[in-house]
Every structure is written in C-alpha cells, then in structure tokens.
C-alpha cells in the first residue's frame, strides 16, 4: 500500500458491527438453557427479597381444620400448593423459606469469595513462603469434609443462621484461595505485570488493577457453582435437625418436617425438594454459560446459530467455510 493510499484510510475508522463483541444479554438469549436458568434464579431472588412483604404471617398461621389439605384451587391463592399437618400454607412457607435459604447461602459464598480470593491473589503474586503458608492452610481445611465440620461445630454450639454462615464460609475459603492463587501465579510473569512492576507500581495496585480483572470471571464462575454446594449443605443440615431451627423455616427443614407424611401428603416434602433442585440446576446452567461468555477465546461459540453449534463447536467462525 502506497503512502497516498495509506493517508486515504480514515484514522478513526470504526470497527465493523459484525466484529464487535455482542452484549451479554444477547449471548444469554442465544443459550436457551442458561436463559431459563437466569429467569428461575431471578424469580427466586425476587421472591426471597419481597415475598415476605406480601404473605405477612401466613407462613406461621395455623389452622388445624385445614390440616393436610391437598393442592387445590378452591382454597384461594394460599391453598394452591396445599397445607401441612398444622394447616399452614405450603406456598407461604416456600416463600418464607426462600428468604431464609438465600440469606444463608449468599452471605456464605460472598464471604468465602472475598476472603479466599484476596488471600489467594496475595499469595500467588508474591510466591515463596507466603504461597506455601497459604496453601498449607488450605490443605488443612480441605482435609476435613465441609459437611462434617459443620455437623461437629453446630452440634457443639447452638445451631443458628449466623453460625451456619460462618462455618460454611470458612469451609469454602480454600476453594477460592487455590483458584485465585493459580491465576495470580500464572499472571505475575506476564509482560504487562512486569511493566507495571518496572514503573514502581505498588504490589497491591498491581493485584487490584491488573490481575484481579482477569481472574474475576473464573472466580465468579466458581462462586456460582459453589452457591449450589452451600445451599445443598444448608438444606442437608436443616434436614438433619442441626441447621435452621423452628419457628424459622428453610427448604431443607420443610423436607425434614414432611418426610413422615410422604405417602399421605407428598406435597409437603416434594415441593420444597423441587425448589432446591430447580435453583441448583439453574445456577449450574448459568455457571456453564458464564464460563464460556467470559472467556474471549470461547465466546464465539455462543454467537453461532444453534444448528451449527454441534458441528462447528471446535472451529472458530473465521475458519468455518
């Protein structure tokens, strides 16, 4: 290309629209399973946040004359999903339990994510004895199953929502510590990190501005999957009787309270169990989508037409004839 031809090309020429990365909601719309999971999680979150404002004390209101009524339309909105042995509305209790379950799972995941990621990035960037010390602490915590630690501690101390959050947060810290340590150890030798270090940038600024943005998508994907584990663990503890205690209610506690009526009043146990399954499966589908959508090397898979994804899953779009 000659000098005249070069000067004829506009300097501020914009990138063609077909080369621009699509926005996240468009990528989400291309994956029907992930979109359905996002809708379910959004509904669960809205119910957990605002559901108690509409049901009032319906979750605790007893009516022995309406004991063990099956789901029907004749008993109004609160009778759609039937009643339990004390005549309490199962629908109202599901709404109340959603807030309790998420109030345990979300803080536990956030605490372990923040603490574990901070320690892992710090240890992975500096290396040496700091890295070895952090990894040994993680190995010690991981040597004990999370559920076993929670059972022992809650058996010794009083079972409460705060204790469950603290125990699950501590037990899940090594997951984020090991993941962020691996990311930081790989990124600390990159050229842009060496350049920042050469210009005298403090270590904390390098970790916060250069390493964390790259490691964050991976950590968020792990957190989405870990949310499923924490919620199932809380449900298991409540089922065993050492988790959420009455008069509070969670999905796991509802399953435990209704198991003896499984043959005569299946809805008391099946419906909260179905809520647990739908929430965890939705979070898993969304995590699988987020893993691809946040990876620039794999994001193109979501831009292909659905009919071509199976045959062209391993071939970038520029190589497809």
C-alpha positions as CSV (number, residue, x, y, z in Angstrom):
1,X,0.0,0.0,0.0
2,X,1.4,3.4,-1.0
3,X,1.7,6.5,1.2
4,X,-1.2,8.1,-0.6
5,X,-3.4,5.0,-0.2
6,X,-2.4,4.9,3.5
7,X,-3.4,8.5,4.1
8,X,-6.7,7.9,2.4
9,X,-7.8,5.5,5.2
10,X,-9.6,7.3,8.0
11,X,-7.7,7.2,11.2
12,X,-10.8,6.9,13.4
13,X,-12.4,4.2,11.3
14,X,-14.8,2.3,13.5
15,X,-14.8,-1.5,13.8
16,X,-17.5,-3.1,11.7
17,X,-20.6,-4.2,13.6
18,X,-20.1,-7.8,12.8
19,X,-16.7,-7.8,14.6
20,X,-18.0,-6.1,17.8
21,X,-18.5,-8.5,20.7
22,X,-22.2,-8.9,21.4
23,X,-23.6,-7.7,24.6
24,X,-24.1,-10.2,27.5
25,X,-27.9,-10.3,27.3
26,X,-27.6,-11.2,23.6
27,X,-25.2,-14.0,24.4
28,X,-27.6,-15.2,27.2
29,X,-30.5,-15.1,24.8
30,X,-28.6,-17.5,22.4
31,X,-28.4,-20.1,25.1
32,X,-32.0,-21.2,26.0
33,X,-31.0,-23.3,28.9
34,X,-28.9,-20.6,30.5
35,X,-31.6,-18.0,29.8
36,X,-34.2,-20.3,31.5
37,X,-31.8,-20.7,34.5
38,X,-31.4,-16.9,34.7
39,X,-35.1,-16.4,34.7
40,X,-35.6,-19.0,37.5
41,X,-32.8,-17.5,39.7
42,X,-34.2,-14.0,39.2
43,X,-37.7,-15.2,40.3
44,X,-36.2,-16.9,43.3
45,X,-34.3,-13.8,44.2
46,X,-37.3,-11.6,43.9
47,X,-39.4,-14.0,46.0
48,X,-36.7,-14.1,48.6
49,X,-36.4,-10.3,48.8
50,X,-40.0,-9.2,48.6
51,X,-42.2,-12.3,49.2
52,X,-42.4,-11.8,52.9
53,X,-43.9,-8.4,52.4
54,X,-47.0,-9.9,50.7
55,X,-47.6,-13.1,52.8
56,X,-47.3,-11.5,56.2
57,X,-47.7,-14.2,58.9
58,X,-49.3,-16.7,56.6
59,X,-46.2,-19.0,56.9
60,X,-46.8,-19.4,60.6
61,X,-50.6,-19.1,60.8
62,X,-52.1,-22.5,61.9
63,X,-55.5,-23.9,61.0
64,X,-56.0,-27.4,62.3
65,X,-59.3,-27.7,60.4
66,X,-57.3,-27.4,57.2
67,X,-54.6,-29.9,58.1
68,X,-53.0,-31.9,55.2
69,X,-55.3,-30.5,52.5
70,X,-54.0,-31.3,49.0
71,X,-53.2,-28.7,46.4
72,X,-56.4,-27.2,45.0
73,X,-57.9,-24.0,43.6
74,X,-60.9,-24.0,46.0
75,X,-58.9,-22.7,49.0
76,X,-57.7,-19.5,47.4
77,X,-54.2,-18.5,46.5
78,X,-52.5,-19.8,49.6
79,X,-54.1,-23.2,49.1
80,X,-52.7,-23.8,45.6
81,X,-49.9,-26.0,47.0
82,X,-51.8,-27.5,49.9
83,X,-51.2,-27.3,53.6
84,X,-49.1,-29.1,56.1
85,X,-50.0,-31.1,59.2
86,X,-50.7,-27.9,61.2
87,X,-52.8,-26.4,58.4
88,X,-50.1,-23.9,57.4
89,X,-50.0,-22.8,53.7
90,X,-47.2,-24.7,51.9
91,X,-47.0,-21.8,49.3
92,X,-46.5,-19.2,52.0
93,X,-43.9,-21.4,53.7
94,X,-42.0,-21.9,50.5
95,X,-41.8,-18.1,50.0
96,X,-40.7,-17.6,53.6
97,X,-38.1,-20.4,53.3
98,X,-36.7,-18.9,50.1
99,X,-35.6,-15.9,52.0
100,X,-34.1,-18.0,54.8
101,X,-32.2,-20.3,52.5
102,X,-30.7,-17.5,50.4
103,X,-29.9,-15.4,53.5
104,X,-27.6,-18.3,54.4
105,X,-26.2,-19.3,51.0
106,X,-25.4,-15.9,49.6
107,X,-23.5,-14.4,52.6
108,X,-21.5,-17.6,53.0
109,X,-20.5,-17.6,49.3
110,X,-19.7,-13.9,49.3
111,X,-17.6,-14.1,52.5
112,X,-15.6,-17.1,51.2
113,X,-15.2,-15.5,47.8
114,X,-13.8,-12.2,49.1
115,X,-11.5,-13.7,51.8
116,X,-10.3,-16.6,49.8
117,X,-9.7,-14.6,46.6
118,X,-7.8,-11.9,48.5
119,X,-5.5,-14.4,50.2
120,X,-5.0,-16.4,47.0
121,X,-4.1,-13.4,44.9
122,X,-1.7,-12.1,47.5
123,X,0.0,-15.5,47.9
124,X,0.1,-16.3,44.2
125,X,1.6,-12.9,43.3
126,X,4.3,-12.9,46.0
127,X,5.1,-16.6,45.9
128,X,7.7,-18.1,48.2
129,X,6.9,-18.7,51.8
130,X,3.7,-16.7,51.6
131,X,2.4,-19.0,48.9
132,X,3.5,-22.1,50.7
133,X,1.9,-21.0,54.0
134,X,-1.4,-20.2,52.3
135,X,-1.5,-23.5,50.5
136,X,-0.8,-25.5,53.7
137,X,-3.6,-23.7,55.5
138,X,-5.9,-24.5,52.6
139,X,-4.9,-28.2,52.6
140,X,-5.6,-28.4,56.3
141,X,-9.1,-27.1,55.9
142,X,-9.8,-29.2,52.8
143,X,-8.7,-32.4,54.6
144,X,-12.0,-32.2,56.5
145,X,-15.3,-32.5,54.6
146,X,-17.3,-29.3,54.8
147,X,-20.4,-31.1,55.9
148,X,-18.6,-33.0,58.7
149,X,-17.1,-29.7,60.0
150,X,-20.5,-28.1,60.0
151,X,-22.1,-31.1,61.8
152,X,-19.4,-31.1,64.6
153,X,-19.4,-27.4,65.2
154,X,-23.2,-27.0,65.1
155,X,-23.5,-29.9,67.5
156,X,-21.2,-28.3,70.0
157,X,-22.5,-24.8,69.6
158,X,-26.1,-23.7,69.1
159,X,-27.5,-24.1,65.6
160,X,-28.3,-20.7,64.1
161,X,-28.2,-18.9,60.7
162,X,-25.2,-16.9,61.7
163,X,-23.2,-20.0,62.8
164,X,-24.1,-21.8,59.6
165,X,-22.9,-18.8,57.5
166,X,-19.6,-18.6,59.4
167,X,-18.9,-22.3,59.2
168,X,-19.7,-22.7,55.5
169,X,-17.8,-19.5,54.7
170,X,-14.6,-20.8,56.5
171,X,-15.0,-24.3,55.0
172,X,-15.3,-22.9,51.4
173,X,-12.4,-20.4,51.6
174,X,-9.8,-22.9,50.3
175,X,-11.7,-23.3,47.0
176,X,-11.3,-19.6,46.1
177,X,-7.8,-19.5,47.6
178,X,-6.5,-22.2,45.4
179,X,-8.2,-20.9,42.3
180,X,-7.0,-17.3,42.7
181,X,-3.5,-18.4,43.7
182,X,-3.2,-20.4,40.4
183,X,-4.5,-17.4,38.4
184,X,-2.1,-14.9,40.1
185,X,0.9,-17.3,39.9
186,X,0.3,-17.6,36.1
187,X,-0.2,-13.9,35.5
188,X,2.6,-12.5,37.7
189,X,5.2,-13.3,34.9
190,X,3.2,-11.7,32.1
191,X,4.7,-8.7,30.3
192,X,2.1,-6.2,31.4
193,X,2.7,-7.1,35.1
194,X,6.5,-6.8,34.6
195,X,6.0,-3.4,33.0
196,X,3.8,-2.2,35.9
197,X,6.4,-3.5,38.4
198,X,9.2,-1.8,36.5
199,X,7.4,1.6,36.7
200,X,7.3,1.2,40.5
201,X,3.6,0.4,40.9
202,X,2.9,-1.0,44.4
203,X,2.0,-4.6,44.7
204,X,-1.5,-4.0,45.9
205,X,-2.2,-1.9,42.9
206,X,-0.9,-4.5,40.5
207,X,-3.0,-7.1,42.1
208,X,-6.2,-4.9,42.1
209,X,-5.8,-3.3,38.7
210,X,-4.1,-5.9,36.6
211,X,-4.5,-9.4,38.0
212,X,-8.0,-9.2,39.6
213,X,-9.9,-8.2,36.5
214,X,-8.5,-11.2,34.6
215,X,-9.1,-13.7,37.4
216,X,-12.5,-12.3,38.3
217,X,-14.6,-14.2,35.6
218,X,-13.1,-17.5,36.8
219,X,-13.8,-16.7,40.4
220,X,-17.4,-15.7,39.7
221,X,-18.0,-18.9,37.8
222,X,-16.6,-20.9,40.7
223,X,-18.8,-18.9,43.1
224,X,-21.9,-19.7,41.1
225,X,-21.2,-23.4,41.3
226,X,-20.2,-23.1,45.0
227,X,-23.6,-21.4,45.7
228,X,-25.2,-24.8,44.7
229,X,-23.0,-26.7,47.1
230,X,-23.6,-24.2,50.0
231,X,-27.4,-24.3,49.5
232,X,-27.4,-28.1,49.4
233,X,-25.2,-28.2,52.5
234,X,-27.6,-25.9,54.4
235,X,-30.5,-28.0,53.3
236,X,-28.8,-31.1,54.5
237,X,-28.0,-29.6,57.9
238,X,-31.6,-28.5,58.3
239,X,-32.8,-31.9,57.3
240,X,-30.5,-33.5,60.0
241,X,-32.0,-31.1,62.6
242,X,-28.9,-29.0,63.2
243,X,-29.5,-26.3,60.7
244,X,-32.3,-23.7,60.7
245,X,-34.5,-24.2,63.7
246,X,-38.2,-23.5,64.1
247,X,-40.0,-21.1,64.1
248,X,-37.8,-20.2,61.1
249,X,-38.2,-22.3,58.1
250,X,-35.9,-23.3,55.2
251,X,-36.4,-25.6,52.2
252,X,-34.3,-28.3,53.9
253,X,-36.3,-28.0,57.1
254,X,-39.6,-28.3,55.2
255,X,-38.3,-31.6,53.6
256,X,-37.4,-32.9,57.0
257,X,-40.7,-32.0,58.6
258,X,-42.7,-33.6,55.8
259,X,-40.8,-36.8,55.3
260,X,-43.1,-38.8,57.7
261,X,-46.1,-37.7,55.7
262,X,-44.5,-38.6,52.3
263,X,-47.1,-41.3,51.5
264,X,-50.2,-39.4,52.5
265,X,-49.2,-35.7,51.9
266,X,-46.4,-35.8,49.3
267,X,-46.6,-32.1,48.5
268,X,-45.1,-31.1,51.9
269,X,-41.8,-32.8,51.0
270,X,-41.7,-32.9,47.2
271,X,-42.4,-29.2,46.6
272,X,-39.5,-27.8,48.7
273,X,-37.3,-30.5,47.3
274,X,-38.3,-29.4,43.8
275,X,-37.4,-25.8,44.7
276,X,-33.9,-26.9,45.8
277,X,-33.4,-28.9,42.6
278,X,-34.6,-26.1,40.3
279,X,-32.5,-23.5,42.0
280,X,-29.3,-25.5,41.9
281,X,-29.8,-26.7,38.3
282,X,-30.5,-23.2,37.2
283,X,-27.3,-21.9,38.9
284,X,-25.3,-24.7,37.3
285,X,-26.6,-23.9,33.8
286,X,-25.8,-20.2,34.4
287,X,-22.3,-21.0,35.6
288,X,-21.6,-23.1,32.5
289,X,-22.8,-20.2,30.3
290,X,-20.7,-17.7,32.3
291,X,-17.6,-19.8,31.9
292,X,-17.9,-19.5,28.1
293,X,-19.3,-16.0,27.9
294,X,-16.4,-14.5,30.0
295,X,-13.7,-16.3,28.0
296,X,-12.7,-14.3,24.9
297,X,-11.3,-17.5,23.3
298,X,-14.5,-19.4,23.7
299,X,-17.1,-16.6,23.5
300,X,-17.6,-17.1,19.7
301,X,-19.3,-20.4,20.4
302,X,-22.4,-18.5,21.7
303,X,-22.5,-16.4,18.5
304,X,-23.0,-19.4,16.2
305,X,-26.5,-20.3,15.1
306,X,-27.9,-23.1,17.2
307,X,-28.0,-25.6,14.3
308,X,-24.2,-25.1,13.7
309,X,-23.0,-25.3,17.3
310,X,-22.8,-29.1,17.4
311,X,-20.9,-29.5,14.1
312,X,-18.7,-26.4,14.5
313,X,-18.1,-26.4,18.3
314,X,-14.3,-26.8,17.9
315,X,-13.8,-24.4,14.9
316,X,-13.6,-20.6,15.2
317,X,-16.0,-18.7,13.0
318,X,-13.3,-17.4,10.7
319,X,-12.3,-20.9,9.8
320,X,-15.9,-22.1,9.0
321,X,-16.5,-22.1,5.2
